[in-house]
Amino acid sequence: MLAALAAFSAQAAEPKPGAAPAAAAATITAGEYAGTWKGDDESGGKLRLNLARDAAGVWSATAVFTFQDADVKPTVPKVSVDGAKLEVALAWSIDGTNGVSTLRGELKDGTLAGKFETKTGDGTSGGTWSVKRP
């Protein structure tokens, strides 16, 4: 009986003729990404991320986003990449208001997209973002 189960398991594991091979899991790579962001309050603008990975495998990033048509160049105190998932914190100051926007997203079909949460002294807001390779 064990031999029959082993033979059945081996047959079940073999791909069926004509079946497409399993797609490789998406993985975020270093480089430039460009797109847009949109706040829950209908504000929005452009977003550019430049992701880098050093020889030790440590990720870093630079970013620029527009707010009311002006470029904002935040510092990036946190970058976390896990396969297709990304989390980036952008610390910025606009017109005397300091804030941190945390972007969380995933790479699917060539687009890196997700939601963001912004914290300022006035409270918390959020929205969505989407970037891809230019």
C-alpha positions as CSV (number, residue, x, y, z in Angstrom):
1,M,0.0,0.0,0.0
2,L,2.8,2.4,0.8
3,A,4.4,1.8,-2.6
4,A,1.0,2.6,-4.3
5,L,0.8,5.9,-2.3
6,A,4.3,6.8,-3.2
7,A,3.7,6.1,-6.9
8,F,0.4,8.1,-6.8
9,S,2.2,11.0,-5.1
10,A,4.9,11.1,-7.7
11,Q,2.4,11.1,-10.5
12,A,0.4,13.9,-8.9
13,A,3.6,16.0,-8.6
14,E,4.4,15.8,-12.3
15,P,3.1,18.6,-14.5
16,K,0.4,17.7,-16.8
17,P,1.2,17.7,-20.5
18,G,0.6,21.2,-22.0
19,A,0.3,22.8,-18.6
20,A,1.9,26.2,-18.3
21,P,4.8,26.3,-15.8
22,A,4.2,28.1,-12.6
23,A,5.0,31.8,-12.8
24,A,8.0,33.0,-10.8
25,A,7.1,35.1,-7.8
26,A,7.4,38.8,-8.3
27,T,10.5,40.4,-6.6
28,I,11.2,44.1,-6.1
29,T,14.5,45.1,-7.7
30,A,16.7,48.1,-7.3
31,G,16.1,51.0,-9.6
32,E,13.9,54.0,-10.4
33,Y,10.1,53.9,-10.2
34,A,7.7,56.7,-11.1
35,G,4.0,57.2,-10.7
36,T,1.4,59.0,-8.6
37,W,-0.1,59.3,-5.2
38,K,-3.7,60.2,-4.2
39,G,-4.9,61.2,-0.8
40,D,-8.3,60.2,0.7
41,D,-9.1,64.0,0.6
42,E,-8.6,64.0,-3.3
43,S,-5.2,65.7,-3.0
44,G,-2.5,64.1,-5.2
45,G,0.6,64.4,-7.2
46,K,3.6,62.6,-8.7
47,L,5.8,60.2,-6.8
48,R,9.3,59.0,-7.7
49,L,11.2,56.3,-5.7
50,N,14.8,55.2,-6.4
51,L,15.5,51.9,-4.6
52,A,19.1,50.8,-4.0
53,R,20.6,47.6,-2.5
54,D,24.2,47.5,-1.4
55,A,26.6,44.5,-1.5
56,A,25.5,43.4,2.0
57,G,21.9,43.3,0.9
58,V,20.8,46.5,2.8
59,W,18.1,48.5,1.1
60,S,18.0,52.3,0.9
61,A,15.9,54.8,-1.1
62,T,15.5,58.3,-2.2
63,A,12.2,59.9,-3.0
64,V,10.6,62.9,-4.5
65,F,6.9,63.7,-4.5
66,T,4.8,66.7,-5.6
67,F,2.5,68.6,-3.3
68,Q,0.5,71.4,-4.9
69,D,2.8,71.2,-7.9
70,A,6.0,71.7,-5.8
71,D,8.7,69.0,-5.4
72,V,9.2,67.7,-1.9
73,K,12.4,65.8,-1.2
74,P,11.9,63.8,2.0
75,T,14.4,61.9,4.0
76,V,13.9,58.1,4.0
77,P,14.5,56.8,7.5
78,K,13.1,53.3,6.8
79,V,13.1,50.9,3.8
80,S,12.0,47.3,4.1
81,V,11.8,45.0,1.1
82,D,10.6,41.4,1.4
83,G,10.2,39.7,-2.0
84,A,7.3,41.6,-3.6
85,K,6.4,43.7,-0.5
86,L,7.7,47.1,0.3
87,E,7.5,49.5,3.2
88,V,9.1,52.9,3.0
89,A,8.9,55.8,5.5
90,L,9.2,59.4,4.1
91,A,9.9,62.2,6.6
92,W,9.1,65.6,5.2
93,S,8.4,69.3,6.0
94,I,5.9,71.4,4.0
95,D,5.1,75.0,5.0
96,G,6.3,74.4,8.5
97,T,4.3,71.2,9.0
98,N,6.4,68.1,9.7
99,G,5.1,64.7,8.8
100,V,6.0,61.1,8.1
101,S,4.2,59.2,5.3
102,T,4.6,55.4,5.4
103,L,4.0,53.7,2.1
104,R,3.2,50.0,2.2
105,G,2.7,48.1,-1.1
106,E,3.3,45.1,-3.2
107,L,4.7,44.5,-6.7
108,K,2.1,42.9,-9.0
109,D,2.2,42.7,-12.8
110,G,5.0,45.2,-13.0
111,T,3.3,47.8,-10.8
112,L,4.4,48.6,-7.3
113,A,1.3,49.9,-5.5
114,G,-0.4,50.1,-2.1
115,K,-1.7,52.5,0.6
116,F,0.0,55.1,2.6
117,E,-0.6,56.6,6.1
118,T,0.6,60.1,6.9
119,K,1.1,61.3,10.5
120,T,1.5,65.0,11.4
121,G,0.9,67.0,14.6
122,D,-2.6,67.6,13.3
123,G,-3.5,63.9,13.0
124,T,-3.5,61.0,10.6
125,S,-4.5,60.8,6.9
126,G,-4.0,58.3,4.1
127,G,-4.4,57.4,0.5
128,T,-3.1,55.2,-2.3
129,W,0.1,55.2,-4.4
130,S,1.3,53.5,-7.5
131,V,4.7,53.4,-9.3
132,K,6.3,51.4,-12.0
133,R,9.6,51.4,-14.0
134,P,9.7,54.3,-16.5
